[in-house]
């Protein structure tokens, strides 16, 4: 009996190694996933967009319910979004039983150690998000995702990385020669919510040729400040992102409300009408693969003369065709850049 058990254990261990592989996350941690991945759960906010870029949308069997109607352009450009089941409260109160019913090979999730631990305990391979606070996190995370799948997906990820690096170099080469750099503030969902130094937004704004007024405050991508602080910073430009989904007020309403706040009237950006709503498209530009487009957009907006050759309409069309396999019309391109729904 003992001999049989030992043989079974050896066979089990051999099978585990034969049908599993390790991938390294951005924090250096190793994640064991099946060698062949056919069914995935896209429960992390930016995960659906990333998986679509990697051309594995056909493997998505479940997502977070916020994906279903949070970004109207995604309902047009993604191929299967409208037919995939959405799990309610996937981001803050995940029902593991619902996930188990779907039997995914891999779950793409937030950086939530407790939830990830529970997934592992019930035999679910989970790829948690890792925040590095660096701009290149976007391309590097896509490479991690690609590692879950195979050669084709890795090739796509490397193509995106090459595009990403090319555009960063292009913007930095021009911006580095600009002496007169404006003060820039990036709002997240609300005017008085912004990005702290644990995020990569200060790096993005600096690369675009701006001075990030909130580069030294503590916090990550959702840090609240006082109106007095914004007044003291007196930014020349204000950008608003991440509004209008998952219960957040629409970006236009956020700007309209802030414009009525008399305390903010003397801020340079308000006084000179330099408040911009970032485009969205299939997902927020401040946290998905389109962040490289945000870099171009900010650079073009705050330095129109130096970036005169940069055509955002053309760049948007190239990006969507190359990475989303979708050819935007002129009207669609204009609508996305103006933060309009389809």
N, C-alpha and C positions, 0 to 999 in steps of 0.2 A: 504493500500500500504506500509506504514511504517512498519507494522507488518510483511509483506511478506519479505521486505528487510532485516529486522533484522534476520528473520528465515534463509534466504539465507546466510547471513553473518556467522551466527552460524554454519550452515551446511558446509560452505566453510572452516572455521577455523578448524572444527572437521576433515574434510577430509584432510586438510593440515597436521595436526598432525598424522592422522591415516596412511598416506601414505608417510611419510617422517621421516628421522632420522638425528640426529646430530653426527658428528664425530669431534674429536679434533685434530687439526694439531699440528706440533711440536712447534709452537710458542704460543700455548694455544688458538688460535682462533678457533671458532666453525664453521663448514661447514655443511649446510643442504643439504642432498642428498636424492633422492627417496629411499623408503624402499626396493624396488626391482629394481636392476640395471641390465638392459639387453643389453644396447648399450653404449659404451664408446668411447671417442676420445683420442687417445694416442698422444698428440701433444708435450709433454715435451720430451727432448732427452732421458733420461733414463727410461721413463715411459713404453715403449713397453717391455723392458727387465723385468721390475718388474711385469707387468701384465702377462707376459708369465710364470714367476716363480709361480705366484699365480694360474696358470692354468685357466685363464679366457680369453685367446686369442680369443676364439670364440665370445666374447662380443665386441671385437674391430671392429668398423665399419669404422674408418678413423684414419690416423696417419699423421705425418709430412712427406713430400716427401723425406726428408733426410734419413728416415728409410728404404726406398725402396731398395737402393743400397749402403748405406753408410758403411755397414759391411757385406762383402760377406758370412761370416759364418752364419749370421742370416738368410740369404735366404735359407740355407740348414736346419738349426736346428729348426727355427720357422716353424709352420705348415701352416699358412695362409698369411704370409707377402706378398707373391707375388701376391695375389689377392685383397688386401686391397687398397682402394683409398688413395693417399697421397696429402695433401694440401700443395701447394707451400708457401714458406716463413712463415711457421707456427710459427717459432721462433722469427721473428722480424717484420713482417708485416702481421699479421693474418687477413684474410678476414672472418669476422664473418658471413657474408651471406652464405659462403660456409659451415661453421660449422652448421648453422641453417638448411640448406637443408638436412643434414644428421640426424638431430633430435636426438642427443645423450642424454642419461640420465645424464652423467657426463663427464666433460672434465678434463683431467690431463694436467696441464700447468706449465709454468715457474713462477717464482716469479715476476710477472709483474702486479702491483696493478691496473694500468689503464685498461689493457686488461681484467683482472679478474672482475673488476667493470662493464665493458661493458657487459660481459657475464651474470652477475647477473641481469643487467637491462633488458636483453632480455629473462630472465627466464632459463638460462643455469646454472646448478650446476657445479662449478669449484673447483678443488683441486690444489691449487698452490704449487709449490715447496717451501720449507723452508730450509734455510741454517743455521745450528747451529755451524759450524766450529768444530764439534766433530766427531771422527771416528765412534761412534755408531749411527750417523745420518742415515747411510745406513740401518741398521736393523730396526731402529725406523720408518723410512719412509715407509718401506715395511709393517709394522704393521698398519700404517695409511691407506695405500692403501687397505689393507685387510679389514679394518673396513667399507669400502664402500660396500663391498659385503656381506659375511656371515661367518658361522661357519667353513666351509671347508677351505676357504681362510685364516682365522685367524689361523687355525691349521698349515697351510703351513708356514705362516709368523713366527710363534713361533718356528717351526722346523729350519727355517733359522737362527733365532736369537740364538738358542741354538748352532748351528754349528759355527756361528760367534763368540760367546763368548768362545767356546771351543778352537778355533784356536788362538784367541787373547791371551788367558791365556797361551796356549802352547808356543807361540812365546815369550811372555814377560818373562815367567819363565826362559827360556834359555838366552835371551838377557840381562836380568838384572844381570846376573853373568859375563858378558863379560866386561873386563876392557878396552881393546884397541878397541875403537869405531871409525870407519872411518868417514870422512866428506862426506856427501851425498847431491847431488843436483838433484831435480826433475824438468825437463823441460816440459812445456806444449805447444805443437804444434811447437814452435820454441825454439832454444837453449837459447835465451835470454828472453824467457817468462817463468815464474815460478809461484809458489803458495805462496801467502802471508799468513800472520798470521791469516787471517779470514777464511782460509781453514783448513782442517784437515790433510794436508800432513805432517806437522811437527810432529804431534802426531804419524802418521803411521811410519815415518822414525825413530823416537825415539823408538817406540815399537819394531821395527825390529832390534834395536841395532846399529843405526847410529846416527850421529850428523847432524841435518838438518841445512845447512848453511844459508838458507833463512827464518828461523823461526821467525825473528823479523821484516821483512819488511812489510810495509803496503800493504793491498790489499787482494784479494780473489784468485780465481783459474786461473787468467790470468793477471799476473802482469809483466810488462816489466822492465828489468834491463839493465844497461850498461855493455859492455864487460869488462870494468875496474873492475866492482864489482865482476863479476864471477872470474876474474883473482885473485883478492884479496882474495876471499873465497878459491880458490884453492882446489875444492872438489876432493876426492879420487875416488868417483864414480859419474857418471852422468846417470840418467835414462830419457828416452824420452817417453812421453805418449801423447794421444789425437791428434796424427797427422795422416793424410791420409784419412780424411773424411770431408764432408761438405765444400769442396773447399780448405781444408788445404793441404799443401805439404805432400807427403808421408814421414813417419818417416825416412826411409832409406835415402831419399834425404836431409832431415834436418841434419842428422848426417854427411853425405858426404860433405855438404856445410860447416858445422862448422869445419870439419877436415881440410878444405882448408884455414881457417881463421888463418893466421900466428899469430895474437894476442893471440890466445888460445893455441898455441903449447906447452907452458910450464906448462899448468895446469896439475896437477897430473893425472887426469882421461884420458886426451888426451895422455899424455906421456906414460902411462902404459896400454893403450888400455882397459880402464874400462868404456866404454860407452855402455849402454844397451838400446835396444828398448823393451819397455814393451809389453807383449802379448796383444792381443785384443779379439779374439773370436767373440762372438755375439755383444759385445759393449766394449767401452773403459774401461780398468780396473781401471782408476783413479776416475771414477764417477758413476759406476753402482754397482750392487750386487756382481760383481766379485772383488770388491775392497779388500775383505778379501783374495782373491788369490794373489793380489798385495802385501799385507803384507807378505805372505809366500814367494813370489818370491824375494822380496827385502832382506828379512832375509837370505834366502838361498844363494843369490848372494854375499852379502857382508860378510857373515860368513859361508862359505861352510863347514868348519870343525865342527863347533858347531852344524850346522844343517845337518849333514851328513845323519841322519836317515830320513830327510824329502825328500820324492820322489815326485817332482812336477808333473811328468807324472801320477803317481798313484792318487795324490790329484786332478788333473784336471779331470780325469775320474770319480772319486767319485762325485765331485761337479756337473758335467754335467748330470750324471745319476740321482742324487738325486733332483736337482733343475730345470734342463731343460728337464728331462725325455728323455735324448738322450745318447746312448752308443757310446762313441768315440772309434774309432779304434786306433791302435798304430800309424799309419801314420798320422791320423787326430790330435792326441794329440801332436805329434812332430811338426807338421806344426803350430799349434796354439802357442806353446811355442816359436817357432822361428819367430813368427810374419809373417807367410806366409798365403796366401789365399788358399782356398780349392783346 
